[in-house]
Amino acid sequence: MQQLIEQLKAQIAGQIAEAQDTTELSAVHGRFLGKKGEISVLMQGLGKLSKEERPAAGQLINELRDWATEQLGIKESSLAQWELTRRYKQEAIDVTLPGTGREMGGSHPINLVRAELCRVFAGLGFEVVESPEVELVNYCFTALNVPPNHPSRDRQDTFYISEDVALRPHTSPGQIRTMENQKPPIKVVVPGRVFRRDDDASHSPMFHQIEGLVVDKGINLCDLLGLLTTLAKTLFEPDVDVRFRPSYFPFTEPSVEVDVSCFVCSGKGCGLCKGTGWIEILGAGVVNRKVLAGCGIDPDVYSGMAFGAGLERMAMLKYGIGNIQILYDNDLRMIGQF
Ligand code: PHE
């Protein structure tokens, strides 16, 4: 019996030493101390011994059981401790790591230019108003003194919805709607979407304009020059120059194309200004007397100035964007830069 106990002891010690975790250890526990475990089987075998042998053998088995229980307990607590430490390590959170924040977009360049223009004009006392995108042909052309045979009326240039209704090809109908609803003095800007049958690297069938209109007593071309100079200096560089070139629009007389001195080369000539030192930014003029009269404003008492500028063109110039399509791709890598 003594020998058998020693053998078992060695087996138990070996298996405890080999147990890698608490699961393996509880298997060892079951194998020896469980209901059908080897020590329990030994206990049950006591009955087969003689009365004389029984007490000594019983004591030996009891001692073995107590010893095994103790050894398993010691190993159990060291394994449990180790497993806990490992779990803490695995589940540890490094609070010093940067968070996984959401990607930030940015304001679209067209919205930025529009907001900046509205801010500048509001500061100069202008009201910002909106005007319909689907517009009467009368307001798109006729009330603006555009003759019936003018090429801009062509179906190849303007999107017609019916004989009398079109997608507005410019924001100038906003002038008519304003003058029909307000008495001078009038100072408004009308930002919004416009539509033309045009599509290439610098044109899109949908683009944005901002229209400006001032009607008061004594308004003339010098007021226009002053206003647009302020605008150009705010939007581009404080030392930018502005010049007028004679032009023609049916709704203004005289009409001008407005250039700013190139803010990349300061007028020396570069790729952006195509060597001329000047960049065209908008069309403008003194409101045609016929247009004022058509809106019920006496042209002998009042005069007006108006301009219309493309927001895409301004954004492309301001931010150095070479192709208009980039403005409509809505690629966050582009928009996120602004
Ligand atoms: N409506 C003109 C255009 O779209 C611009 C303009 C507006 C010119 C107001 C003069 C006065 O080209």
Residues whose N, C-alpha, C, O or C-beta is under 5 A from the ligand:
A	BS01	LIG	P169 H170 S172 F249 T252 G283 A284 G285 A306 F307 G308
